[in-house]
Amino acid sequence: MACGYFKAGVTDHEAVFHVTFRENPFAGQFTVACGLATAIDFLRTFHFTDTEVDYLGSQRGNDGKPLFDSLFLDYLRGLQLTCDVDAIPEGTLVFPNEPLVRIRGPIAQCQVLETALLNIFNFQSLIATKAARVCLAAEHDPVIEFGLRRSQGVDGGLTAARAAYIGGCAGTSNLQAGQQFGIPVSGTQAHSWIMFFENELEAFQSYARAMPNNCIFLVDTYNSIDGIRHAIEIGNELCRQGHEMIGVRLDSGDGVALSIEARRMLDKAGFANAKIVGSGNLDEYMITDLKQRGAKIDVWGVGTKLSTGQPDAALGGIYKLGAIRRPGGKWQYRIKLSEESAKASVPGSLQVRRFHEPDGRIMADAIYETDHGVSEPCEIVDVETEDKTQIPRNTRYSDLLVPIFRGGQLVYEQPSIEASREHLRKQLSCAPPEILQLNHPTPYKIGLEKSLHELRSKLIARVRQQFK
């Protein structure tokens, strides 16, 4: 496509694209924006190397001749991004049809960014959302991300650990993610450690000698109750040596009954501070069920279903063109139609205005076109139902998309990963509780600002009329 724009002589025509999504994942009613830091790293160093250009030059069309001509390849060699990029900060709650990112610049530049940006934001937002749901289910208990062994490759495991931490997890078992992103790391021995030794007691003893300051004993290799007894025995030895047993981990069996009995045994033996870690194919629904049934689990190790985003394979984000402008001309709106009116794209250069209750709670979002502004009072129209909501005059608001790059230069002061994690915590505390429910959540009020809705409706009617 970039080659097509180049040969058409329109590479300097301006365009506006948006990264958006149509549905919240996991049958929920919120999504967590995540991936901006990764996108910044990608955009800041974006260029085509000689090796990459040579590879493109080796590609052939169906006639056996070069797919890309030398003039276009020279264009790529010298390409430097000059786009303006605006985005919603990581850890912000976002909703369907809202632009997570707005890219404005030469059409060819905007186009070559599509796949990378979708790859970054789709996966990280999916995992951050899953983590937020799991952490909400765990209430105030720490959740450790345990998913590297089942994640989609090493890069997927790293990305998932980062997104899960922003989503609320207290740490990860992925040491490379800990090193690279500064995430707290935590882990225990595996069943193979226990099985290597002649008996469980010897395995615990050997582990305690090797790491007396990191003793969480995995107690369910053979018999969980016997395992707890053995952990208590070694815990007493640690105490005599001036160390403290951190706790025990239950990875299988009846999590409710076993954790209640483990708590009773540990307390009776004088280990009231010892933690019970629960793991084993957990997700937000299983954690909710275990807590409701009285499980005495203090820390949750969540792996496969978190790091792979089960049961949803992807967020389903899209990259759509909103407007174009020829040199010296005016902006021209663009729209993509669908058999379903709700799935037609939204034209223009878009921004999101979030309105707040007097107590700070978020109440509604208006997607608006930047050249049109927002009317007072603001009326928003739901894309699917056409329902209208009016926001009173003088309602406090904030615009969500903030400048990231201007003319290809970074202008955004990136927050730390801890700050993004804290930002999400505050976002969740200000969200209507009904949209955060795992079961039958209530949709958040979001829609197109009235004038944008009218513009979209006119464009849909005009295009359909042309093709009658």
Beta strands, then each sheet from edge to edge (+ up, - down):
strand 1: 14-21
strand 2: 31-32
strand 3: 84-87
strand 4: 93-94
strand 5: 101-106
strand 6: 143-145
strand 7: 171-172
strand 8: 216-218
strand 9: 247-250
strand 10: 275-278
strand 11: 299-302
strand 12: 317-325
strand 13: 332-333
strand 14: 350-356
strand 15: 362-369
strand 16: 378-381
strand 17: 388-391
strand 18: 397-399
strand 19: 402-406
strand 20: 409-410
strand 21: 446-449
sheet 1: 13+ 12- 1+ 5- 3+ 19- 20+
sheet 2: 2+ 4-
sheet 3: 7+ 6+ 11+ 10+ 9+ 8+
sheet 4: 17+ 16- 21+ 15+ 14- 18+
end
